[in-house]
Amino acid sequence: MPKVLPKVFSPDTKMPALLGIQLTEPDVTCLTLCAGFAAWCLVASWVTGTHSHVDRLWSITPAVYTLVYAHASGGDARCVLMAAAVVAWGARLTSNFARKGGYGKGEQDYRWPVLQKFTFLRNPVVWQVFNVGFIAGYQNLLLFWIVMPAAAAFRNKGAPLNFLDAAAAILFFCFVALETAADNQQWLFQRQKRGAARIPKTAVVNDDYARGFLTHGLFEFSRHPNFFAEQAVWISFYLFAVASGVGSNTAMLSDWKAWVLPCKAGMFQLMLLFQGSTRFTEYITSNKYPEYKAYTKVTSFLIPFPRFGVLSAPAPTNTQKSVAAASTYVDFTGAAATAAAASDVVSPLTKRAATMAATAIAEAAAAPTSPLTPKRGAKTGTAATAAAASILSPGLLSPGGKSRLPAEAKAMLQEFWDQHGAYPTNDEKDALAAKSGLSVGQCANFFANTRAAFNKQGKALPGTPGKKGR
């Protein structure tokens, strides 16, 4: 026989009524704890200037409340089962919140700062009213309401377990598993998208890297499978209260009144909160990712369903456009660059430059197009484009293979060299290219040749008396 916990609450203690419901001692204990949690969240928001302190408690306080009822029940099987289920749910959610950095100093839900910018909440007084009434007050009260089925089971302690308890437990843990899978898929995708070490990219979601958000896996059937599962968890939890009301007389389940209990309020309040918060999340996401609206047209909002249509491919990113431009040079000028590199007619300098162009073009064609390495891809594409343009543009090479820059453009470059006596930075090369009408590659070649001449002759660099070229 399992050890029975001692009764620490006297059943015949006179307790007040709240909204027509006679309170028990564990009710009062949990309400007192709830008030304490709310006060802590409010004060913490004032001290830190952040508003995610309820989020830090979201997976903890429901477990505390159910443990209070289980302890007060003296070890009632149903109350203990319900507490164990909520503790397991809370441990999983706490772990997920922690790995995302939710308990870090200064961390808060990205939606609070966005909400605070809304016109009607910008006033500091209005925001503090909202902070007291909703963020700290209502949300903590909601976390107490959703475990009210445990209060119903406590009032019916001693009622035997039945098949509805088994169904409630199975559904509860199935939805916890679904939520876990959805959270894991989202967490892994976000880590891959940000280029986290030792987490390789997954080829199947390459399009999602370009979109910026996940549309594969469970997110192919629901835009928010984790939010759906979270609500389903607490609907399943409510079934324990129904089971406690009928006990062994399961025939009562044929009466609809057996299914409608006062403790349903918390479950419905949670669903309403999710309706609002999920739509607000989508509002932010749609503004951040242009492709998200197309995703919403073919994918279910919450309840998982097969896609309503075909999700269009993402628009090409700047990196992909750059690589595509470089690929054009592969088609039209790659062979020419290779031929120039192998030619015995052009000068050694031009041959080296042509070799660099051919190499840059080849690298651009194979450059990563994932957002994980946008800078590398963009730079490679730009380098290929510039190199090919500088080496292979018609009219810029003389028959002998020597560079033939327009006189006005060459004078601009020479003026820069005379003033600075140094190889220009990337930004300076970009500016010179724009001013002279040359490509960045042509500018680079000019300064490379000029510096090489100073090195060979041992001349002092302009603007730096006595300093020899290197």
Solvent accessible surface area in square Angstrom, and as a share of the most:
residue,aa,sasa,rsa
1,M,228,1.02
2,P,110,0.69
3,K,184,0.78
4,V,107,0.62
5,L,68,0.34
6,P,86,0.54
7,K,136,0.57
8,V,78,0.45
9,F,38,0.16
10,S,53,0.34
11,P,116,0.73
12,D,119,0.62
13,T,63,0.36
14,K,195,0.83
15,M,39,0.18
16,P,82,0.52
17,A,64,0.49
18,L,88,0.44
19,L,168,0.84
20,G,77,0.74
21,I,82,0.42
22,Q,105,0.47
23,L,23,0.11
24,T,29,0.17
25,E,45,0.20
26,P,1,0.01
27,D,4,0.02
28,V,50,0.29
29,T,47,0.27
30,C,0,0.00
31,L,46,0.23
32,T,90,0.52
33,L,62,0.31
34,C,8,0.05
35,A,63,0.49
36,G,40,0.39
37,F,43,0.18
38,A,19,0.15
39,A,54,0.42
40,W,127,0.45
41,C,3,0.02
42,L,29,0.14
43,V,78,0.45
44,A,13,0.10
45,S,5,0.03
46,W,136,0.48
47,V,120,0.69
48,T,75,0.44
49,G,50,0.48
50,T,16,0.09
51,H,14,0.06
52,S,3,0.02
53,H,13,0.06
54,V,1,0.01
55,D,34,0.18
56,R,30,0.11
57,L,25,0.12
58,W,34,0.12
59,S,5,0.03
60,I,69,0.35
61,T,0,0.00
62,P,0,0.00
63,A,14,0.11
64,V,46,0.27
65,Y,0,0.00
66,T,2,0.01
67,L,90,0.45
68,V,24,0.14
69,Y,1,0.00
70,A,7,0.05
71,H,71,0.32
72,A,2,0.01
73,S,8,0.05
74,G,5,0.05
75,G,28,0.27
76,D,20,0.10
77,A,59,0.46
78,R,1,0.00
79,C,3,0.02
80,V,66,0.38
81,L,55,0.27
82,M,0,0.00
83,A,4,0.03
84,A,56,0.43
85,A,1,0.00
86,V,0,0.00
87,V,59,0.34
88,A,44,0.34
89,W,1,0.00
90,G,4,0.04
91,A,62,0.48
92,R,41,0.15
93,L,29,0.15
94,T,39,0.23
95,S,69,0.45
96,N,12,0.06
97,F,47,0.19
98,A,50,0.39
99,R,93,0.34
100,K,123,0.52
101,G,30,0.29
102,G,11,0.11
103,Y,82,0.31
104,G,28,0.27
105,K,210,0.89
106,G,53,0.51
107,E,81,0.37
108,Q,58,0.26
109,D,33,0.17
110,Y,122,0.47
111,R,55,0.20
112,W,26,0.09
113,P,49,0.31
114,V,45,0.26
115,L,29,0.15
116,Q,69,0.31
117,K,138,0.58
118,F,63,0.26
119,T,109,0.64
120,F,133,0.55
121,L,7,0.03
122,R,156,0.57
123,N,77,0.40
124,P,99,0.62
125,V,107,0.62
126,V,63,0.36
127,W,6,0.02
128,Q,68,0.30
129,V,100,0.58
130,F,48,0.20
131,N,1,0.00
132,V,71,0.41
133,G,44,0.43
134,F,55,0.23
135,I,5,0.02
136,A,3,0.02
137,G,26,0.25
138,Y,57,0.22
139,Q,12,0.05
140,N,1,0.00
141,L,59,0.30
142,L,0,0.00
143,L,0,0.00
144,F,9,0.04
145,W,73,0.26
146,I,5,0.02
147,V,0,0.00
148,M,34,0.15
149,P,4,0.02
150,A,2,0.02
151,A,4,0.03
152,A,19,0.15
153,A,0,0.00
154,F,17,0.07
155,R,96,0.35
156,N,56,0.29
157,K,73,0.31
158,G,66,0.64
159,A,25,0.20
160,P,73,0.46
161,L,89,0.45
162,N,24,0.12
163,F,129,0.54
164,L,10,0.05
165,D,3,0.02
166,A,55,0.43
167,A,35,0.27
168,A,0,0.00
169,A,18,0.14
170,I,109,0.55
171,L,71,0.35
172,F,0,0.00
173,F,89,0.37
174,C,74,0.44
175,F,46,0.19
176,V,15,0.09
177,A,60,0.47
178,L,44,0.22
179,E,7,0.03
180,T,36,0.21
181,A,40,0.31
182,A,0,0.00
183,D,15,0.08
184,N,64,0.33
185,Q,62,0.28
186,Q,51,0.23
187,W,65,0.23
188,L,76,0.38
189,F,4,0.02
190,Q,46,0.21
191,R,97,0.35
192,Q,9,0.04
193,K,32,0.14
194,R,167,0.61
195,G,45,0.44
196,A,21,0.16
197,A,80,0.62
198,R,235,0.86
199,I,36,0.18
200,P,108,0.68
201,K,91,0.39
202,T,53,0.31
203,A,81,0.63
204,V,100,0.58
205,V,11,0.06
206,N,76,0.39
207,D,66,0.34
208,D,0,0.00
209,Y,3,0.01
210,A,22,0.17
211,R,14,0.05
212,G,7,0.07
213,F,15,0.06
214,L,13,0.06
215,T,1,0.01
216,H,54,0.24
217,G,38,0.37
218,L,44,0.22
219,F,7,0.03
220,E,60,0.27
221,F,83,0.35
222,S,0,0.00
223,R,30,0.11
224,H,16,0.07
225,P,2,0.01
226,N,24,0.12
227,F,46,0.19
228,F,43,0.18
229,A,0,0.00
230,E,7,0.03
231,Q,13,0.06
232,A,8,0.06
233,V,0,0.00
234,W,3,0.01
235,I,70,0.35
236,S,2,0.02
237,F,0,0.00
238,Y,14,0.05
239,L,28,0.14
240,F,0,0.00
241,A,0,0.00
242,V,0,0.00
243,A,0,0.00
244,S,3,0.02
245,G,41,0.40
246,V,10,0.06
247,G,5,0.05
248,S,91,0.59
249,N,79,0.41
250,T,46,0.26
251,A,77,0.60
252,M,84,0.37
253,L,25,0.12
254,S,107,0.69
255,D,67,0.35
256,W,167,0.59
257,K,127,0.54
258,A,16,0.12
259,W,95,0.33
260,V,70,0.40
261,L,41,0.20
262,P,99,0.62
263,C,16,0.10
264,K,63,0.27
265,A,51,0.39
266,G,1,0.01
267,M,21,0.10
268,F,98,0.41
269,Q,55,0.24
270,L,1,0.00
271,M,58,0.26
272,L,117,0.58
273,L,33,0.17
274,F,26,0.11
275,Q,65,0.29
276,G,45,0.43
277,S,33,0.21
278,T,0,0.00
279,R,133,0.49
280,F,37,0.16
281,T,15,0.09
282,E,21,0.09
283,Y,113,0.43
284,I,23,0.12
285,T,23,0.14
286,S,24,0.15
287,N,107,0.55
288,K,130,0.55
289,Y,41,0.16
290,P,119,0.75
291,E,35,0.16
292,Y,10,0.04
293,K,127,0.54
294,A,33,0.25
295,Y,3,0.01
296,T,38,0.22
297,K,155,0.66
298,V,19,0.11
299,T,1,0.00
300,S,9,0.06
301,F,40,0.17
302,L,15,0.08
303,I,98,0.50
304,P,51,0.32
305,F,104,0.43
306,P,99,0.62
307,R,64,0.23
308,F,129,0.54
309,G,34,0.33
310,V,144,0.83
311,L,26,0.13
312,S,65,0.42
313,A,78,0.61
314,P,22,0.14
315,A,63,0.49
316,P,81,0.51
317,T,37,0.22
318,N,123,0.63
319,T,9,0.05
320,Q,53,0.24
321,K,114,0.48
322,S,23,0.15
323,V,12,0.07
324,A,58,0.45
325,A,44,0.34
326,A,0,0.00
327,S,39,0.25
328,T,69,0.40
329,Y,56,0.21
330,V,55,0.32
331,D,111,0.58
332,F,160,0.67
333,T,27,0.15
334,G,12,0.12
335,A,83,0.64
336,A,48,0.37
337,A,0,0.00
338,T,80,0.47
339,A,61,0.48
340,A,16,0.12
341,A,24,0.18
342,A,80,0.62
343,S,29,0.19
344,D,136,0.71
345,V,112,0.64
346,V,26,0.15
347,S,27,0.17
348,P,95,0.60
349,L,63,0.31
350,T,10,0.06
351,K,61,0.26
352,R,144,0.53
353,A,9,0.07
354,A,0,0.00
355,T,67,0.39
356,M,129,0.57
357,A,0,0.00
358,A,24,0.19
359,T,69,0.40
360,A,15,0.12
361,I,4,0.02
362,A,61,0.47
363,E,98,0.44
364,A,0,0.00
365,A,52,0.40
366,A,87,0.68
367,A,12,0.09
368,P,36,0.23
369,T,54,0.32
370,S,12,0.08
371,P,45,0.28
372,L,40,0.20
373,T,50,0.29
374,P,61,0.38
375,K,156,0.66
376,R,156,0.57
377,G,0,0.00
378,A,36,0.28
379,K,145,0.62
380,T,23,0.13
381,G,0,0.00
382,T,80,0.46
383,A,50,0.39
384,A,0,0.00
385,T,43,0.25
386,A,15,0.12
387,A,18,0.14
388,A,1,0.00
389,A,23,0.18
390,S,8,0.05
391,I,8,0.04
392,L,38,0.19
393,S,35,0.23
394,P,132,0.83
395,G,48,0.46
396,L,36,0.18
397,L,58,0.29
398,S,29,0.19
399,P,130,0.82
400,G,48,0.46
401,G,2,0.02
402,K,143,0.61
403,S,71,0.46
404,R,132,0.48
405,L,27,0.13
406,P,68,0.43
407,A,86,0.66
408,E,127,0.57
409,A,3,0.02
410,K,100,0.42
411,A,60,0.46
412,M,45,0.20
413,L,0,0.00
414,Q,68,0.30
415,E,94,0.42
416,F,25,0.10
417,W,1,0.00
418,D,73,0.38
419,Q,116,0.52
420,H,87,0.39
421,G,2,0.02
422,A,52,0.41
423,Y,71,0.27
424,P,5,0.03
425,T,81,0.47
426,N,107,0.55
427,D,114,0.59
428,E,63,0.28
429,K,24,0.10
430,D,75,0.39
431,A,63,0.49
432,L,18,0.09
433,A,11,0.08
434,A,89,0.69
435,K,139,0.59
436,S,20,0.13
437,G,68,0.65
438,L,17,0.09
439,S,23,0.15
440,V,45,0.26
441,G,13,0.12
442,Q,13,0.06
443,C,0,0.00
444,A,21,0.17
445,N,42,0.22
446,F,19,0.08
447,F,0,0.00
448,A,42,0.32
449,N,47,0.24
450,T,19,0.11
451,R,87,0.32
452,A,56,0.43
453,A,42,0.32
454,F,32,0.13
455,N,61,0.31
456,K,181,0.77
457,Q,108,0.48
458,G,34,0.32
459,K,100,0.43
460,A,44,0.34
461,L,20,0.10
462,P,28,0.18
463,G,66,0.63
464,T,42,0.24
465,P,131,0.82
466,G,63,0.60
467,K,96,0.41
468,K,118,0.50
469,G,14,0.14
470,R,216,0.79
